[in-house]
Amino acid sequence: MEIFVYAFLIILEIYFAAGLIFAVFFLFSAKRIDPIMGESKKIVRLLLFPGVVATWPFLLGKLFNSKTNE
């Protein structure tokens, strides 16, 4: 049973590490999804950071399927 707990924790760490990397990238390129995001203040992006880390797989699809090109 202990091995399953360790395996789960390793998978969770990998998920959140990927989320951290994606969040930094996403918050600077989020204006591709929402043009108003380009005008937002830094504090707004800081407040969105934890949510982006937790939901990065969903946002990854939205980012690459967005119609707005830079």
C-alpha positions as CSV (number, residue, x, y, z in Angstrom):
1,M,0.0,0.0,0.0
2,E,2.9,2.3,0.8
3,I,4.2,2.1,-2.8
4,F,0.9,3.3,-4.1
5,V,1.0,6.4,-1.9
6,Y,4.5,7.2,-3.1
7,A,3.6,6.6,-6.7
8,F,0.5,8.9,-6.3
9,L,2.6,11.6,-4.7
10,I,5.2,11.4,-7.5
11,I,2.5,11.7,-10.1
12,L,1.0,14.7,-8.3
13,E,4.4,16.4,-8.1
14,I,4.9,15.9,-11.8
15,Y,1.4,17.3,-12.5
16,F,2.1,20.4,-10.4
17,A,5.6,20.9,-11.8
18,A,4.2,20.9,-15.3
19,G,1.5,23.3,-14.1
20,L,4.0,25.7,-12.7
21,I,5.9,25.8,-16.0
22,F,2.8,26.1,-18.0
23,A,1.3,28.9,-15.8
24,V,4.4,31.1,-16.3
25,F,4.1,30.7,-20.1
26,F,0.3,31.0,-20.1
27,L,-0.1,34.1,-18.1
28,F,2.1,36.0,-20.5
29,S,0.4,34.6,-23.6
30,A,-3.2,34.5,-22.4
31,K,-4.2,37.5,-24.6
32,R,-4.4,34.9,-27.4
33,I,-7.5,33.6,-25.7
34,D,-8.8,36.8,-24.2
35,P,-7.6,40.1,-25.7
36,I,-8.6,42.0,-22.5
37,M,-6.1,39.9,-20.6
38,G,-3.3,41.8,-22.4
39,E,-4.4,45.0,-20.7
40,S,-4.7,43.5,-17.2
41,K,-2.4,44.4,-14.3
42,K,0.3,42.2,-12.9
43,I,-1.7,41.6,-9.7
44,V,-4.5,40.1,-11.7
45,R,-2.1,37.6,-13.3
46,L,-0.7,36.8,-9.8
47,L,-4.2,36.1,-8.6
48,L,-4.9,33.8,-11.5
49,F,-1.6,31.9,-11.1
50,P,-2.9,29.2,-8.6
51,G,-5.9,28.4,-10.8
52,V,-3.8,28.1,-13.9
53,V,-1.5,25.7,-12.1
54,A,-4.4,23.5,-11.1
55,T,-6.2,23.5,-14.4
56,W,-3.4,23.6,-16.9
57,P,-4.5,20.6,-19.1
58,F,-7.8,22.4,-19.9
59,L,-6.1,25.7,-20.6
60,L,-3.5,24.0,-22.8
61,G,-6.2,23.0,-25.2
62,K,-7.8,26.4,-25.2
63,L,-4.4,28.1,-25.8
64,F,-3.6,26.0,-28.9
65,N,-7.1,26.0,-30.3
66,S,-7.5,29.8,-30.0
67,K,-8.4,31.6,-33.2
68,T,-6.5,34.8,-32.4
69,N,-3.0,34.9,-33.9
70,E,-0.3,37.3,-32.8
